[in-house]
């Protein structure tokens, strides 16, 4: 996450030469003040840099090309202080390939009732300057975020902050390398997908590697490295008695540490920030990576089980979006249901790989048998997750397009202890209810693997879908199955007619 400090948003204001040099200089000063104010906002995690006042097609095109060429710039915020005839923007917007946010604001908050005159009106024309610009962007079918309100207001700054964080995640995908260690779980449909189409759409690259890549690095490890990591385990987690220094399963913990060190070395050497594995292709690994994957996710890596590279990439992007925010983000799976006449719930979990960033307290480090994979008993972190609002997000390949499905949920405290369940878990109530949410999810083709997060909200995923140009389906408290199915049918027509797959 260290590159975040090097990233910035460019603030560009539009006008025209009709108003004269004095007015344009005032526009420039006002735009600079807004940019500085947004740059100082605690709600916006990136630098907001005032880059240009543009008044001609050439200036606009030059500014857009400069944004494209800048590695620091990850998004452009545009604002029309005065009227800016929008035909001037056509060529520049055709060139622009960075995320776009249209800020619909004005410099002053209130009308100066006693002093307002036509000079004031000509200077402060955002009310219709932005509408002219908005028409042109809509006419060009360009996806963007529109934020309306006064730039000093916290709700406006928070919306810009969400968009800025989402732009960070999108920027991450442009260079993301995903390592598939082994292949997909055999005969599973939803974890498959078109990797070429994904690279064209999202920028990420996905390639496969054998488990020998890990075992070679594991064999190169020294005992001092393993001992140091074992001490870390002892200090950060509650070790089960059998994993303590003289415990009968201490060798299992040492082997888990070797796997983590080997896996981490492989990822770092290859520049991978997301990866997958599968229990059906472990090669000579002695146990399925459990605590290793959990700790790597906690450090920001994306992960997908059973070869699920789409979820691994989405998790990495969402980790970047949520960096520094309260609440964690993890790989997740809808595992089993709790049906009652009053309310029904989902118990989310996986065999091993749930990120401790969503742990409610200090995790327990345990070793238990795993009935699949044919390997030694793997070590894992066991914990519950805190109550509170969250979302589950699933990225699927529909053949002619990618679809993002989001379900708003509320995590709750389990009704009882789970002493015999040897995995990390979270219990949640889907919105609007389990029966409606599950029905809509299945109609949408949502995967059983998701990214679960208490750090991000639906707004982040809306912005992400806009940036990626992909389909978004949201299941929330207002979801009606009849309307949801109608939207699915309408979307089939829309994407067939207007959006051909790359």
C-alpha positions as CSV (number, residue, x, y, z in Angstrom):
1,X,0.0,0.0,0.0
2,X,3.0,2.3,0.1
3,X,2.4,3.8,-3.4
4,X,-0.8,5.5,-2.1
5,X,1.3,8.5,-0.9
6,X,2.5,9.0,-4.5
7,X,-1.0,9.1,-6.0
8,X,-3.1,12.2,-6.7
9,X,-6.3,13.5,-8.2
10,X,-6.2,16.3,-10.7
11,X,-8.7,19.1,-10.4
12,X,-9.5,20.9,-13.7
13,X,-11.9,23.8,-14.1
14,X,-13.6,24.8,-17.3
15,X,-14.5,28.2,-18.6
16,X,-14.2,30.2,-21.8
17,X,-12.7,33.5,-23.1
18,X,-16.0,35.3,-23.4
19,X,-15.7,36.9,-19.9
20,X,-12.3,38.6,-20.2
21,X,-9.0,38.2,-18.5
22,X,-10.0,39.6,-15.1
23,X,-12.9,37.2,-14.7
24,X,-10.8,34.3,-15.8
25,X,-8.2,35.1,-13.2
26,X,-10.9,35.1,-10.6
27,X,-12.0,31.7,-11.9
28,X,-8.5,30.4,-11.6
29,X,-8.1,31.7,-8.0
30,X,-11.5,30.2,-7.0
31,X,-10.7,26.9,-8.5
32,X,-7.4,26.7,-6.8
33,X,-9.0,27.5,-3.5
34,X,-11.5,24.7,-4.0
35,X,-8.8,22.3,-4.8
36,X,-6.8,23.3,-1.8
37,X,-9.9,22.9,0.4
38,X,-10.5,19.4,-0.9
39,X,-6.9,18.6,-0.5
40,X,-7.1,19.5,3.2
41,X,-10.3,17.4,3.7
42,X,-10.0,14.5,6.2
43,X,-12.5,12.6,4.0
44,X,-10.3,12.5,0.9
45,X,-7.3,10.2,1.3
46,X,-5.3,11.5,-1.7
47,X,-3.8,14.8,-2.8
48,X,-6.1,17.0,-4.8
49,X,-4.0,19.0,-7.2
50,X,-5.3,22.0,-9.1
51,X,-3.9,21.4,-12.6
52,X,-5.5,23.7,-15.0
53,X,-8.1,26.2,-16.0
54,X,-9.1,25.2,-19.6
55,X,-10.8,27.5,-22.0
56,X,-10.2,26.1,-25.5
57,X,-10.3,22.7,-27.1
58,X,-6.6,22.6,-27.3
59,X,-6.1,23.3,-23.6
60,X,-8.7,20.6,-22.8
61,X,-7.0,18.0,-25.0
62,X,-3.6,18.8,-23.6
63,X,-4.9,18.5,-20.0
64,X,-6.5,15.1,-20.7
65,X,-3.4,13.8,-22.4
66,X,-1.3,15.0,-19.5
67,X,-3.5,13.1,-17.1
68,X,-3.2,10.0,-19.2
69,X,0.5,10.2,-19.2
70,X,0.9,10.8,-15.5
71,X,1.6,7.8,-13.3
72,X,0.7,9.9,-10.2
73,X,-2.7,10.9,-11.5
74,X,-5.4,8.2,-10.9
75,X,-8.5,10.3,-11.5
76,X,-9.7,13.6,-12.8
77,X,-12.3,15.9,-11.1
78,X,-13.9,18.4,-13.5
79,X,-15.9,21.5,-12.6
80,X,-17.3,24.2,-14.8
81,X,-17.0,27.5,-12.8
82,X,-18.7,29.4,-15.6
83,X,-20.4,28.4,-18.8
84,X,-18.0,26.2,-20.9
85,X,-19.4,25.3,-24.3
86,X,-19.2,21.6,-24.2
87,X,-18.3,20.9,-27.8
88,X,-14.8,22.1,-26.8
89,X,-14.6,19.0,-24.6
90,X,-15.3,16.3,-27.2
91,X,-11.8,15.6,-28.3
92,X,-10.3,15.7,-24.9
93,X,-12.9,13.4,-23.3
94,X,-12.4,11.0,-26.2
95,X,-8.7,10.8,-25.2
96,X,-9.2,10.6,-21.4
97,X,-8.6,7.2,-20.0
98,X,-8.5,8.0,-16.3
99,X,-11.6,7.8,-14.0
100,X,-13.8,10.9,-14.2
101,X,-15.7,12.6,-11.5
102,X,-17.9,15.6,-12.3
103,X,-18.2,17.9,-9.3
104,X,-21.3,20.0,-9.6
105,X,-20.7,22.8,-7.1
106,X,-20.1,26.6,-7.0
107,X,-17.5,28.7,-5.2
108,X,-19.9,30.6,-3.0
109,X,-22.5,28.7,-0.9
110,X,-25.2,31.4,-0.6
111,X,-26.6,34.1,-2.9
112,X,-25.4,37.6,-1.8
113,X,-28.9,39.0,-1.9
114,X,-28.1,42.7,-1.5
115,X,-25.1,42.9,-3.9
116,X,-25.8,40.3,-6.6
117,X,-25.5,41.7,-10.1
118,X,-24.9,40.5,-13.6
119,X,-21.1,40.4,-13.0
120,X,-21.7,38.0,-10.1
121,X,-24.1,36.0,-12.3
122,X,-21.7,35.7,-15.2
123,X,-18.9,34.5,-12.9
124,X,-20.9,32.0,-10.9
125,X,-22.6,30.0,-13.6
126,X,-22.0,26.5,-12.4
127,X,-25.7,25.9,-12.2
128,X,-26.0,25.8,-16.0
129,X,-22.3,25.4,-17.0
130,X,-22.2,22.0,-15.4
131,X,-25.5,21.0,-17.0
132,X,-24.1,21.8,-20.4
133,X,-21.1,19.7,-19.6
134,X,-23.2,17.0,-18.2
135,X,-25.2,16.7,-21.4
136,X,-22.1,16.3,-23.5
137,X,-20.7,13.5,-21.2
138,X,-24.0,11.7,-21.3
139,X,-24.2,12.2,-25.0
140,X,-20.8,10.6,-25.3
141,X,-22.0,7.7,-23.1
142,X,-19.1,8.2,-20.7
143,X,-19.4,6.6,-17.3
144,X,-18.5,8.9,-14.5
145,X,-19.4,9.9,-10.9
146,X,-21.5,13.0,-10.4
147,X,-21.2,14.7,-7.0
148,X,-23.6,17.7,-6.4
149,X,-23.5,20.1,-3.5
150,X,-21.2,22.7,-1.9
151,X,-17.6,21.7,-1.9
152,X,-17.1,22.6,1.8
153,X,-19.9,20.3,3.0
154,X,-18.8,17.0,4.6
155,X,-21.3,14.9,2.6
156,X,-19.8,16.1,-0.7
157,X,-16.3,15.5,0.5
158,X,-17.2,12.0,1.7
159,X,-18.6,11.1,-1.7
160,X,-15.4,12.4,-3.3
161,X,-13.5,10.3,-0.8
162,X,-15.3,7.2,-1.7
163,X,-14.6,7.8,-5.4
164,X,-11.0,8.6,-4.7
165,X,-10.6,5.3,-2.8
166,X,-12.3,3.4,-5.6
167,X,-9.9,5.0,-8.1
168,X,-7.1,3.7,-6.0
169,X,-8.5,0.2,-6.4
170,X,-9.0,0.6,-10.1
171,X,-5.5,1.9,-10.5
172,X,-4.2,-1.2,-8.6
173,X,-6.0,-3.5,-11.1
174,X,-4.2,-1.8,-14.0
175,X,-0.9,-3.5,-12.9
176,X,-2.2,-6.4,-10.8
177,X,-0.5,-9.7,-11.3
178,X,-2.5,-12.8,-10.1
179,X,-0.7,-16.1,-9.6
180,X,-2.8,-19.2,-9.9
181,X,-1.0,-22.0,-8.0
182,X,-2.5,-25.1,-9.5
183,X,-5.7,-24.9,-11.5
184,X,-9.4,-24.5,-10.7
185,X,-11.2,-27.0,-8.6
186,X,-12.3,-29.7,-11.1
187,X,-15.8,-29.4,-12.7
188,X,-16.6,-26.1,-11.0
189,X,-18.2,-23.5,-13.3
190,X,-18.3,-20.2,-11.5
191,X,-14.6,-20.0,-10.7
192,X,-13.7,-20.2,-14.4
193,X,-13.6,-17.2,-16.7
194,X,-12.0,-15.6,-19.7
195,X,-8.6,-14.3,-18.5
196,X,-8.0,-12.4,-21.7
197,X,-11.3,-10.6,-21.5
198,X,-10.5,-9.8,-17.9
199,X,-7.1,-8.3,-18.8
200,X,-8.8,-6.2,-21.5
201,X,-11.5,-5.0,-19.2
202,X,-9.7,-4.6,-15.8
203,X,-6.0,-4.5,-16.7
204,X,-5.0,-7.4,-14.5
205,X,-3.0,-10.4,-15.7
206,X,-3.6,-13.9,-14.6
207,X,-1.1,-16.8,-15.1
208,X,-0.7,-20.3,-13.7
209,X,2.2,-21.8,-11.7
210,X,3.0,-25.2,-10.3
211,X,3.4,-26.0,-6.6
212,X,7.0,-26.7,-7.3
213,X,7.5,-22.9,-7.3
214,X,6.6,-23.0,-3.6
215,X,8.4,-26.2,-2.6
216,X,11.6,-25.0,-4.2
217,X,11.5,-21.8,-2.0
218,X,10.5,-23.8,1.0
219,X,13.5,-26.0,0.7
220,X,15.8,-23.0,0.6
221,X,14.6,-21.7,4.0
222,X,16.9,-21.6,7.0
223,X,15.7,-22.7,10.5
224,X,16.3,-19.2,11.8
225,X,13.6,-17.8,9.5
226,X,11.2,-20.5,10.6
227,X,11.9,-19.9,14.3
228,X,11.4,-16.1,13.9
229,X,8.0,-16.7,12.3
230,X,7.0,-19.1,15.0
231,X,7.8,-16.4,17.6
232,X,5.5,-14.1,15.7
233,X,2.7,-16.7,15.8
234,X,3.2,-17.1,19.6
235,X,2.9,-13.3,20.2
236,X,0.0,-12.5,17.9
237,X,-2.3,-15.5,18.4
238,X,-3.6,-17.8,21.1
239,X,-1.8,-21.0,20.3
240,X,-3.6,-24.2,21.0
241,X,-1.7,-26.3,23.6
242,X,-0.7,-28.9,21.1
243,X,1.1,-26.2,19.0
244,X,3.2,-24.8,21.9
245,X,6.9,-25.4,21.9
246,X,6.7,-28.9,23.5
247,X,3.3,-29.7,22.1
248,X,2.7,-32.9,20.0
249,X,1.7,-30.8,17.0
250,X,4.5,-28.3,17.0
251,X,5.9,-29.7,13.8
252,X,2.6,-28.9,12.0
253,X,3.0,-25.3,13.1
254,X,6.6,-25.2,11.9
255,X,5.5,-26.7,8.5
256,X,2.8,-24.0,8.2
257,X,5.4,-21.4,8.9
258,X,7.6,-22.8,6.1
259,X,4.7,-22.7,3.7
260,X,4.0,-19.1,4.6
261,X,7.6,-18.1,4.1
262,X,7.9,-19.9,0.8
263,X,4.6,-18.5,-0.5
264,X,5.5,-15.0,0.6
265,X,8.9,-15.3,-1.1
266,X,7.3,-16.5,-4.3
267,X,4.7,-13.7,-4.4
268,X,7.3,-11.0,-3.6
269,X,9.8,-12.2,-6.2
270,X,7.1,-12.4,-8.9
271,X,5.4,-9.1,-8.0
272,X,2.1,-10.8,-7.4
273,X,-0.4,-9.1,-5.1
274,X,-3.2,-11.7,-5.6
275,X,-3.1,-15.5,-5.8
276,X,-5.1,-18.7,-5.7
277,X,-4.5,-22.3,-4.8
278,X,-6.6,-25.5,-4.8
279,X,-6.7,-28.5,-2.5
280,X,-6.8,-30.7,-5.6
281,X,-3.3,-29.7,-6.7
282,X,-1.0,-29.5,-3.7
283,X,1.9,-31.4,-5.2
284,X,4.5,-32.1,-2.5
285,X,3.1,-29.5,-0.1
286,X,2.5,-31.3,3.2
287,X,-0.6,-29.3,4.1
288,X,-3.1,-27.0,2.5
289,X,-2.0,-23.4,3.2
290,X,-4.2,-22.1,5.9
291,X,-2.6,-19.6,8.3
292,X,-0.2,-18.6,5.5
293,X,-3.1,-17.5,3.3
294,X,-4.9,-15.8,6.2
295,X,-1.9,-13.8,7.1
296,X,-1.1,-12.8,3.6
297,X,-4.6,-11.5,3.1
298,X,-4.2,-9.6,6.4
299,X,-1.2,-7.9,4.7
300,X,-3.3,-6.8,1.8
301,X,-2.9,-9.7,-0.7
302,X,-6.0,-10.8,-2.7
303,X,-6.9,-14.5,-2.5
304,X,-9.4,-16.9,-4.1
305,X,-9.7,-20.6,-3.1
306,X,-10.0,-23.4,-5.6
307,X,-8.5,-21.3,-8.4
308,X,-11.0,-18.4,-8.1
309,X,-8.8,-15.7,-9.7
310,X,-11.7,-13.2,-10.2
311,X,-12.4,-13.2,-6.4
312,X,-8.7,-12.9,-5.7
313,X,-8.4,-9.8,-7.9
314,X,-11.5,-8.2,-6.6
315,X,-10.3,-8.8,-3.0
316,X,-7.0,-7.1,-3.7
317,X,-8.8,-4.1,-5.3
318,X,-11.1,-3.8,-2.3
319,X,-8.2,-4.2,0.2
320,X,-6.6,-1.1,-1.5
321,X,-9.9,0.8,-1.5
322,X,-10.4,0.2,2.3
323,X,-6.8,0.8,3.4
324,X,-6.9,2.8,6.6
325,X,-10.6,2.5,7.1
326,X,-12.2,0.8,10.1
327,X,-13.4,-2.7,9.5
328,X,-11.8,-5.6,7.6
329,X,-12.1,-7.2,4.2
330,X,-11.9,-11.0,3.5
331,X,-12.4,-13.8,1.1
332,X,-15.7,-15.4,2.0
333,X,-18.1,-18.2,1.2
334,X,-21.8,-18.7,2.0
335,X,-21.5,-22.0,3.8
336,X,-24.7,-22.9,5.7
337,X,-28.0,-21.4,6.7
338,X,-29.9,-20.8,9.9
339,X,-33.6,-20.8,9.2
340,X,-36.1,-19.6,11.9
341,X,-39.7,-18.4,11.6
342,X,-38.5,-14.9,12.8
343,X,-35.3,-14.4,10.9
344,X,-32.9,-16.4,8.8
345,X,-29.1,-16.1,8.7
346,X,-26.1,-17.1,6.7
347,X,-23.0,-18.6,8.3
348,X,-20.1,-17.5,6.2
349,X,-16.8,-19.4,6.4
350,X,-14.4,-21.5,4.5
351,X,-12.2,-24.6,5.0
352,X,-9.4,-22.4,6.3
353,X,-8.9,-19.1,4.5
354,X,-10.7,-16.2,6.2
355,X,-8.8,-13.0,6.7
356,X,-8.1,-12.0,10.4
357,X,-8.7,-8.4,9.5
358,X,-12.4,-9.2,10.2
359,X,-11.6,-11.0,13.6
360,X,-13.4,-9.9,16.7
361,X,-10.5,-10.1,19.1
362,X,-7.3,-12.1,19.1
363,X,-7.6,-15.2,16.9
364,X,-6.8,-18.7,18.1
365,X,-4.2,-20.7,16.2
366,X,-5.3,-24.3,15.9
367,X,-4.7,-27.5,14.0
368,X,-7.5,-29.8,12.9
369,X,-8.0,-32.6,10.4
370,X,-9.2,-31.6,6.9
371,X,-11.3,-34.3,5.2
372,X,-10.3,-33.3,1.6
373,X,-6.9,-32.9,-0.1
374,X,-5.3,-36.0,1.3
375,X,-2.6,-34.1,3.2
376,X,-1.5,-33.5,6.8
377,X,-3.8,-31.6,9.2
378,X,-3.4,-27.9,8.4
379,X,-2.9,-25.0,10.8
380,X,-5.5,-22.2,10.7
381,X,-6.7,-19.1,12.7
382,X,-10.1,-19.5,14.3
383,X,-12.3,-16.5,15.3
384,X,-15.7,-14.9,15.1
385,X,-16.3,-11.6,13.3
386,X,-17.9,-8.4,14.9
387,X,-21.5,-7.4,14.4
388,X,-22.4,-4.5,12.1
389,X,-23.2,-3.6,8.5
390,X,-21.3,-5.2,5.7
391,X,-21.5,-6.1,2.1
392,X,-20.8,-9.3,0.1
393,X,-19.5,-8.8,-3.5
394,X,-19.2,-11.3,-6.3
395,X,-17.6,-10.8,-9.7
396,X,-18.7,-13.3,-12.3
397,X,-18.1,-13.9,-16.0
398,X,-21.5,-14.1,-17.8
399,X,-19.9,-15.0,-21.2
400,X,-20.5,-11.6,-22.9
401,X,-19.8,-9.4,-20.0
402,X,-18.6,-9.3,-16.4
403,X,-21.2,-8.8,-13.7
404,X,-20.7,-7.5,-10.2
405,X,-23.3,-8.6,-7.6
406,X,-23.5,-6.9,-4.2
407,X,-25.7,-7.9,-1.3
408,X,-26.0,-5.6,1.7
409,X,-25.9,-7.6,5.0
410,X,-25.8,-7.1,8.7
411,X,-23.4,-9.3,10.7
412,X,-24.7,-10.5,14.1
413,X,-23.3,-12.2,17.1
414,X,-23.8,-16.0,16.9
415,X,-26.6,-17.2,19.1
416,X,-24.3,-19.7,20.8
417,X,-20.7,-20.7,21.0
418,X,-19.3,-22.9,18.3
419,X,-16.8,-25.1,20.2
420,X,-16.5,-27.8,17.5
421,X,-16.3,-25.5,14.4
422,X,-12.6,-25.3,13.7
423,X,-12.7,-22.4,11.3
424,X,-13.1,-18.6,11.2
425,X,-16.7,-17.5,10.6
426,X,-19.2,-14.7,10.5
427,X,-23.0,-14.8,10.9
428,X,-25.0,-12.3,8.9
429,X,-28.6,-11.4,8.0
430,X,-28.8,-10.6,4.3
431,X,-31.0,-7.7,3.2
432,X,-33.9,-7.6,2.7
433,X,-34.1,-11.1,4.1
434,X,-32.4,-14.4,3.4
435,X,-35.1,-15.8,1.2
436,X,-35.3,-12.8,-1.0
437,X,-31.6,-12.2,-1.1
438,X,-30.7,-15.8,-1.9
439,X,-33.3,-16.0,-4.6
440,X,-32.1,-12.8,-6.3
441,X,-28.5,-13.9,-5.9
442,X,-29.2,-17.2,-7.6
443,X,-31.2,-15.5,-10.4
444,X,-28.2,-13.1,-10.9
445,X,-25.7,-16.0,-11.1
446,X,-23.8,-14.9,-8.1
447,X,-20.9,-17.1,-7.0
448,X,-20.6,-19.0,-3.7
449,X,-17.2,-17.2,-3.2
450,X,-17.4,-13.5,-2.3
451,X,-15.5,-10.6,-0.9
452,X,-16.9,-9.7,2.5
453,X,-16.2,-6.3,3.9
454,X,-17.2,-4.1,6.8
455,X,-14.8,-1.4,5.6
456,X,-16.6,-0.6,2.3
457,X,-20.2,0.2,1.3
458,X,-22.3,-0.3,-1.8
459,X,-21.3,3.2,-3.0
460,X,-17.7,2.0,-3.5
461,X,-18.9,-0.9,-5.6
462,X,-21.2,1.4,-7.7
463,X,-18.2,3.7,-8.4
464,X,-16.1,0.6,-9.2
465,X,-18.6,-0.7,-11.7
466,X,-18.8,2.7,-13.4
467,X,-15.0,2.8,-13.7
468,X,-14.8,-0.7,-15.1
469,X,-17.8,-0.3,-17.4
470,X,-19.4,-3.5,-16.0
471,X,-22.8,-4.5,-15.0
472,X,-23.8,-4.0,-11.4
473,X,-26.7,-5.7,-9.5
474,X,-27.4,-4.6,-5.9
475,X,-29.5,-6.6,-3.4
476,X,-30.5,-4.3,-0.6
477,X,-33.4,-3.6,1.8
478,X,-35.5,-2.3,-1.1
479,X,-35.1,-5.3,-3.4
480,X,-38.2,-6.7,-5.0
481,X,-37.9,-10.0,-6.8
482,X,-40.3,-9.0,-9.5
483,X,-38.3,-5.8,-10.2
484,X,-35.0,-7.6,-9.9
485,X,-35.9,-10.1,-12.5
486,X,-37.2,-7.4,-14.8
487,X,-33.8,-5.6,-14.4
488,X,-32.0,-8.9,-15.3
489,X,-34.1,-9.2,-18.5
490,X,-33.6,-5.5,-19.4
491,X,-29.8,-5.8,-18.8
492,X,-29.6,-8.7,-21.2
493,X,-31.1,-6.5,-23.9
494,X,-28.9,-3.5,-23.0
495,X,-25.6,-5.4,-23.0
496,X,-26.5,-7.3,-26.2
497,X,-27.3,-4.1,-28.1
498,X,-24.9,-1.5,-26.7
499,X,-21.9,-3.1,-25.0
500,X,-19.9,-5.7,-27.0
501,X,-17.3,-7.7,-25.0
502,X,-13.7,-6.6,-25.5
